[in-house]
Amino acid sequence: MFKSFLLLSFFLPYAISTVKRYNYKHYPKNCIRGFNLRNYLKLNDLEKCKWYCDMEPRCLAIEYGVDHGGFHEQNVGQCRLQNSRSISDCDGVYENLDLYVKGSVIT
């Protein structure tokens, strides 16, 4: 057990530093319906949400919970990885969501 901890603590910083980072285009008050890969409840950190998407090859966009005064208050601070870029019939104000579409790699 201790050996695996030592290996993990040695290689994890390298693995994290080699993740490709991407640019994101912000679409306020928009969302994507039905293409959730994974939800991170109450993450409250947009940059960390983007980082999770950067680590997931199938992730094409993220929905991030913002207080727009909408119905779904539980979405505020939530991070949803999406496997689609298509802005659909989804009311970001009602859902309290903003959409960020993954773009090119940051060089």
N, C-alpha and C positions, 0 to 999 in steps of 0.2 A: 504494500500500500504506500509506504513512504517513497519507494523508488518511483512509482507512477506519479506521485505528487511532485517529486523533483524534476522528472521529465516534463511534466505539464508546465511547471513554473519556468522551465528553461525555454521551451519551444513556443509557448503561448504569445509572448511579446513579439516574436518573429512572425508568427502566423497573423497576428493582428496588423502589424505594420505592412504586410504584403497584400492586404486587401485593396483592390482597385477602388478608388473613390470616383463618384459620378456627380455631374451637374444635374440639377433638378429645376424644371420649369413649374412655377407656382400658378395654380388655378384656384383663386379664392372662391369659396362658397360653391365648390363642385365636388363630385364624388363619382365612383364607379359602382354599379350595382351588380353583385353576384360573382365577383372574381377574387374573393379573399383567399390568400394563401395562409396567413397567420395573423393573429391579433395579439397585441401587447397592451393589456389593460393598464390604465393609469401610468403610462411611461413618463409623461410630462417632460419630454426632452426630444424636440424635433431633430436635432443633429444625431442623436442616438438612433432614432427611428430611421433616418436616412442610412446610417451605418449598417443597421440590420438588413435593409434592402440591398445595400452594396454587397453584403456577404452572401445573399441568396440569388443565384443565377436566374431563377425563374421570376424574380421580382422585377416588374416593369414600372411600377408606380407605388406611391403610398397615399393613404388617406390619413390625415392627422386631425384629431379632435380639437376644435376651437369654439369658444363660446360666441355663437352668432345669435343667441337668444332663441334658438330653436327648441323643438320638442324633446329631442334625445339628449338630455343633459349628461347621461352616463358616457357619452362619446368624448367629452372634453378630456384632453390629455391622452387619449387612446391612439395607438399606432396600428394601422392595418396595412400589411403588405399585400399588393395586388399583382395578379398575373395578366393584367390587361392595361392598355393605355387609353381605351375608348371611354370618353366622357359620355355617359348615358343619361337617361331620364332619371336623374338622381338630384334631389334638392339639397344642396349643401347647407343652406340656412336651416331647413327643417331638421336635418341630420346632425348639425353642428360639426361639419367636416370641411376641410380644405384638401385639395388634391395637389400632389407633387409628382410630376411625370419624370422618370429617369431619362437623362440625356446622354451626352458623351462622357468619356472618361476624362477626369481631371489630370492633366500632365504636369 
